[in-house]
Every structure is written in C-alpha cells, then in structure tokens.
Amino acid sequence: QVQLVESGGGLVQAGGSLRLSCEGSGRIFSGYAMGWFRQAPGKEREFVAGISNGGSTYYQNSVKGRFTISRDNAKNTVDLQMNNEKTEATAVYHCAASPGPGQLMDVRLVRYWGQGTQVSVSS
C-alpha cells in the first residue's frame, strides 16, 4: 500500500517562505496524481496545489504566483514551495495521492493521505 510522509512544516512570518516535502512509498508512484491540501481548525479540508502524473500543475487561485508544486518520480517525492506566506495559510498541510491521470483537486477523489504537517504563519 502507498504511504505518504510530509516534512518541512514550521513557523514562518507573513511574507516568508517554507518548502514542504512529501515522500511516497509502497506502490508505483509515477502513475499517481499528487496534491497538497490544507485544513485549518473549524474549516473543511481544501485543495492547495496539484500535479498530474504527466507533470501538469494546478493551483488554488489564492496561491497562484506564490506557491509552486513539483515532483521527482525517481525519488518518489512531491514538494510545495510556498513564498510570500499569508496568515490565511496557517493550517495542517496534507500530501495526497490517487492513481491514474488527470487532476487531484477534490478531497473525495483522494485515495491516500499523509498524516499532515503543521504550517503556522504569524503576523
């Protein structure tokens, strides 16, 4: 079975940067659509960024131009570079994966979840 482990979360001031990493294992990785979702206390888990098994990327509108998702299939990793952080980004960030082509933008389509890593953005 696929396991996903996130790392890189922490505390950052508004305007600063963080880089999250997700490492997957257990099954074929290159054929999966990958994504990052976040969930703040009292709110629903929401899509942040995704990358297809063909390398196409897609983003929530609020992070376009500031966040960059990338993947390295040889290393079974997916990263999320977050620049110019805003306080609204404070949340637990989860790596997600589903087999097959296309985008992964809906929590109902996620087959595998990582346990999450906390990102806190201070004013």
Backbone as a ProteinNet text record, in pm:
[ID]
protein_1_A
[PRIMARY]
QVQLVESGGGLVQAGGSLRLSCEGSGRIFSGYAMGWFRQAPGKEREFVAGISNGGSTYYQNSVKGRFTISRDNAKNTVDLQMNNEKTEATAVYHCAASPGPGQLMDVRLVRYWGQGTQVSVSS
[TERTIARY]
82.9	0	87.4	30.6	102.7	104.3	221.1	236	294.8	243.6	288.3	332	449.7	504.2	547.6	489.6	522.1	630.3	702.6	800.9	817.4	880.7	912.3	823.5	719.3	632.4	702	642.9	700.7	635.8	705.5	657.6	730.3	654.6	712.5	632.9	700.6	632.2	564.6	459.3	393.7	496.4	490.8	586.5	705.2	722.3	832.3	801.2	892.9	881.9	904.8	840.7	861.5	856.4	922.8	918.2	877	765.5	716.2	758.7	777.6	814.3	727.4	695.9	618.2	692.2	714.5	779.2	680.1	664.9	574.3	647.7	581.2	639.5	528.3	564.7	474.2	413.5	393.2	335.2	394.4	354.8	404.2	365.4	465.3	446.6	424.5	494.6	492.5	355.4	270.9	139.4	31.4	68.3	-26.8	-35.3	-156.5	-175.2	-149.8	-78.8	-40.7	-93.6	-112	-160.5	-131.4	-152	-144.3	-278	-325.7	-447.6	-415.8	-497.5	-475.3	-607.1	-596.9	-715	-684	-754.7	-744.1	-850.5	-829.5	-928.1	-1066.5	-1166.8	-1303	-1340.1	-1249.3	-1276.3	-1260.1	-1319.5	-1307.8	-1170.2	-1126.8	-1001.4	-1016.2	-918.8	-929.2	-805.8	-828.4	-722.3	-628.9	-499.5	-399.4	-327.7	-269	-192.7	-188.6	-176.9	-170.3	-79.4	-39.2	43.4	4	-21.5	-66.2	50.1	17.2	124.7	202.8	150.5	221.8	297.5	287.5	364.2	292.1	166	92.5	52.8	59.5	33.5	-93.1	-149.4	-270.8	-276.7	-337.9	-332.3	-465.5	-488.4	-595.6	-564.4	-666.2	-644.8	-567.8	-590.6	-529	-378.4	-324.3	-180.8	-107.5	-177.3	-114	-10.9	105.1	212.6	299.8	258.2	334.6	379.5	299.5	331.1	369.2	458.8	499.5	505.8	436.2	441	530.6	605.5	693.5	701.9	745.4	759.7	885	938.4	1052.8	1017	972.8	925.9	1037.1	1158.7	1270.7	1296.4	1265.6	1286.3	1157.8	1046.4	915.7	884	909.7	885.4	801.9	725.8	649	672.3	710.6	740.3	640.8	628	546.9	628.5	671.9	742.8	640.5	640.6	543.7	617.5	592.2	654.8	551.1	598.8	511.2	390.9	420.9	316	223	96.8	-5.5	-61	-117.6	-169.9	-280.6	-351.7	-457.9	-405.1	-273.3	-213.1	-190.3	-214.1	-197.1	-293.4	-238.3	-319.5	-229.3	-291.6	-220.4	-223.2	-106.7	-94.8	-77.5	-159.4	-159.1	-119	-29.8	1	-106.2	-138.5	-244.5	-206.7	-262.4	-232.1	-351.4	-364.8	-463.2	-406	-430.4	-377.1	-448.9	-374.9	-434.4	-403.4	-452.1	-426.6	-519.7	-500.6	-588.7	-542.1	-631.7	-603.3	-659	-603.1	-648.4	-680.6	-805.2	-846.4	-963.4	-1014.5	-1131.9	-1096.4	-1125.7	-1092.1	-1158.2	-1272	-1342.6	-1271.1	-1178.7	-1105.1	-972.1	-934.9	-806.6	-812.2	-716.8	-707.6	-620.3	-510.4	-417.2	-386.1	-378.6	-345.1	-220.9	-139.1	-34.8	-92.4	-15.7	-64.9	-70.9	1.6	-3.1	115.9	145.5	249.7	197.4	224.2	168.9	247.8	175.9	233.2	164.3	242.5	188.8	252.2	169.3	215.5	175.4	272.8	247.8	242.1	171.1	156.5	281.5
-118.6	0	125.1	235.1	361	426.9	473.2	555.1	689.8	796.2	931.4	997	1056.4	1120.9	1261.8	1360.6	1500.3	1547.7	1649.9	1714.5	1858.8	1940.2	2076.6	2183.1	2143.7	2241.8	2314.6	2425.5	2503.9	2638.8	2728.4	2863.7	2961	3048.6	3149.3	3278.5	3390.8	3519.1	3545.4	3623.5	3663.8	3725	3682.7	3727.1	3634.5	3541.6	3448.1	3326.9	3230.2	3113	2984.3	2879.2	2743.8	2648.4	2535.7	2431.8	2301.1	2246.7	2119.9	2007.6	1890.6	1775.7	1657.1	1575.2	1454.1	1338.9	1233.7	1115.4	999.1	935.2	823.4	691.6	584.7	452.2	348.3	226.5	113.7	65.5	154.2	118.5	207.1	180.7	260.6	406.3	494	634.8	717.8	685.3	769.4	776.1	679.3	678	748.9	814.9	879.3	1029.4	1081.4	1224.2	1258.9	1368.3	1408.6	1548.1	1575.6	1707.3	1742.3	1869.2	1920.5	1982.1	1946.8	2002.2	2057.2	2149	2203.7	2214.5	2208.1	2216.6	2297.8	2408.2	2492	2450.1	2479.2	2442.2	2497.3	2410.6	2451.8	2468.7	2437.3	2453.5	2321.3	2314.2	2195.3	2187.6	2066	2047.3	2098.1	2177.2	2239.8	2213.7	2214.2	2195.4	2315	2289.2	2394	2388.3	2274.8	2260.2	2113.8	2089.2	1952.9	1940.1	1816.4	1786.9	1649.4	1640.4	1515.8	1420.2	1296.3	1200.8	1236.5	1329.6	1379.8	1508.3	1562.4	1679.6	1812.4	1813.2	1938.4	1981.9	2111.6	2164.7	2248.3	2261.5	2338.9	2387.1	2504	2569.9	2632.2	2639.9	2721.6	2866.4	2941	3076.8	3164.4	3147.2	3233.9	3214.4	3104.5	3079	3089	3113.5	3124.1	3236.6	3206.7	3303.3	3304.9	3237.6	3234.7	3094.2	2992.9	2854.4	2779.7	2683.8	2600.2	2455.1	2368.4	2226	2158.2	2059.3	1985.7	1841.2	1753.8	1613.5	1555.5	1455.9	1382.1	1234.9	1175.7	1037.8	939.4	969.5	881.9	875.8	984.1	990.7	968.9	953.4	938	1055.1	1176.2	1294.6	1397.4	1472.4	1586.2	1701.1	1816.1	1932.3	2044.2	2129.9	2250.1	2366.9	2453.5	2574.4	2684.3	2741.3	2842.6	2973	3072.2	3202.5	3307.9	3416.7	3526.7	3475.6	3404.6	3342.7	3445.9	3407.7	3488.9	3413.8	3488.4	3425.9	3326.2	3345.4	3253.4	3115.3	3104	2975.6	2887.2	2939.1	2860.6	2742.2	2622	2501.1	2379.2	2263.5	2137.9	2103.6	2081.1	2051	1901.4	1845.6	1702.5	1674.6	1582.1	1527.7	1426.2	1419.2	1330.8	1265.7	1148.5	1075.8	992.7	979.8	890.2	834.7	708.9	651.6	704.7	712.4	748.1	888.4	921	1052.5	1158.4	1280.3	1388.1	1465.8	1550.2	1636.5	1576.7	1620.3	1577.3	1703	1746.2	1873	1860.3	1741.8	1717.1	1614.6	1644.2	1551.7	1416.4	1412.5	1285.9	1196.3	1251.4	1173.7	1121.6	1161.6	1122	977.7	898.8	759.2	743	818.4	808.8	946.8	954.7	1077.9	1059.5	1164.8	1170.4	1218.8	1205.1	1241.9	1392.5	1468.9	1613	1674.3	1797.9	1875.4	2016	2068.4	2197.1	2311.9	2406.7	2532.3	2645.5	2729.7	2842.2	2970.4	3064	3191.3	3300.4	3371.7	3476	3612.6	3704.3	3839.7	3922
0	0	0	-50	-56.6	80.4	120	239.1	199.7	261	232.2	362.6	361.5	480	444.4	513.7	489.7	585.6	542.2	626.8	581.2	664.5	627.9	687.5	758.7	820.6	933.4	974.5	1082.1	1093.1	1160.7	1185.2	1093.9	1032.9	945.1	958.2	944.4	945.9	811.8	815.9	692.2	597.5	472.6	373.5	357.2	448.3	442	357.4	358	272.7	350.2	304	353.1	235.3	251	149.5	215.9	171.7	221	127.4	183.9	104.1	143	45.8	66.5	0.6	76.9	23.4	24.8	-88.6	-100.5	-118.6	-78.9	-92.6	-94.4	-130.8	-120.5	-251.3	-346.4	-474.7	-583.7	-706	-817.4	-797.3	-799.6	-771.1	-895.6	-1002.8	-1122	-1187.9	-1165.8	-1226.4	-1146.3	-1038.4	-949.6	-971.7	-961.2	-945.3	-799.8	-776.5	-642.1	-612.2	-484.4	-447.9	-303.8	-273.7	-138.2	-100.8	16.5	73.1	210.6	258.4	391.7	466	597.5	681.8	806.1	821.1	939.1	1040	1168.7	1270.2	1238.2	1245	1220.3	1074.6	984.1	842.1	768.6	651.6	569.3	505	479.1	408.7	264.9	219.8	89.4	3.7	-124.5	-222.4	-224.2	-236.6	-247.3	-381.8	-413.6	-536.5	-576.4	-705.9	-754.1	-874.1	-900.5	-1016.5	-1068	-1197.4	-1257	-1277.1	-1314.5	-1341.2	-1467	-1546.8	-1662.5	-1636.7	-1515.5	-1478.2	-1489.2	-1530.6	-1536.3	-1395.8	-1371	-1237.5	-1235.2	-1115.9	-1098.5	-953.9	-933.2	-803.9	-766.1	-637.2	-585.7	-623.5	-659.6	-708.3	-609.6	-482.7	-383.1	-370.3	-422.7	-410.1	-542.6	-649.5	-780.6	-780.9	-835.5	-840.6	-718	-610.5	-486.3	-448.4	-481.5	-448.7	-575.9	-562.6	-674	-629.9	-701.7	-673.9	-776.8	-732.5	-822.1	-776.1	-865.8	-829.7	-892	-826.2	-876	-862.2	-970.5	-964.5	-929.2	-971.5	-939.4	-789.8	-719.1	-575.1	-496.4	-566.3	-501.7	-408.9	-456.4	-374.7	-448.9	-371.8	-420.1	-323.7	-376.2	-293.7	-318.4	-219.5	-232.4	-179.7	-270	-233	-210.4	-91.3	-53.6	-26.6	-109.5	-95.8	-61.3	-2	36.7	115.2	221.6	302	363.9	375.3	439	559.3	653.8	774.6	743.9	635.5	597.2	561.8	542	508.8	631	749.8	871.5	871	873.3	863.2	872	882.1	865.3	717.3	661.3	519.5	499.8	412.4	385.1	241.4	225	94.4	57	-71.9	-118	-249.6	-275	-397.2	-442.1	-573.5	-633.5	-762.2	-792.5	-916.1	-1038.5	-1147.2	-1274.1	-1319.9	-1439.9	-1496.9	-1441.8	-1489.6	-1452.5	-1331.2	-1281.5	-1168.2	-1039.7	-928.5	-797.3	-717.7	-725.3	-667.3	-570.4	-553.3	-470.8	-364.7	-238.6	-130.7	-149.3	-217.1	-238.3	-337.7	-414.5	-512.1	-459	-339.8	-283.8	-235.4	-280.1	-238.4	-114	-106.8	4.4	60	192.7	263.7	348.9	356.1	456.2	587.7	695.2	827.2	848.2	769.6	777.5	847.8	812.1	876.8	901.8	1020.8	1061.5	1001.5	944.2	897.3	971.7	1037.7	1112.6	1062.3	1020.7	968	1065.8	1118.7	1216.9	1151	1216.5	1165	1190.2
[MASK]
+++++++++++++++++++++++++++++++++++++++++++++++++++++++++++++++++++++++++++++++++++++++++++++++++++++++++++++++++++++++++++

